[in-house]
Amino acid sequence: MNLLSKFDEDGALTDQPTRDVLKQLLESLAAWTRQLRGESVVSQ
């Protein structure tokens, strides 16, 4: 599978496994940022 096949003609990411990985990475980044700020972290 090449990179272009993961996106539709409008540029939206359509590959679900890639979407899931990006979602997890962004959730982890948000949790880490909250931790650095001293805010409470809620596990999901």
N, C-alpha and C positions, 0 to 999 in steps of 0.2 A: 504494500500500500504506500503510495507516495503522499507527500504533504498536501497537494492540491485536492486529493480525493477526500480529505477530512473536512473540507469546507464547501458550502454551496455557492451558487453563482453570486449571492449577495455578500459573501465573505463571512457568513455565520458558521461557527464550528458545529459540525453535524456528527462527528465521530464520538459516540457515547463513552467508550473507554478513555479517550483523551479528555473528554469533558470531566469524567470522574476523577482522573488524576489531577487535573487543574483545580477542581473544586477542593480536593483534599489539601493540596499545596497552599491554596489561598486561606483555607480554614486554619491550617497550621501557622501560617504567617500572621494571621489576625490574633491567634491565641498567644503567640510569642510576643507580639507587639503589646498586647494587654499585660503580659507578664513583665515586660520591661518597664511599663508605666506603673507597675505596682497594683494593677487592677486585678480583681478576682477572675480566674479562668474557669469557665464552665466546660466540662468534657461532654462531647457528643458521641 
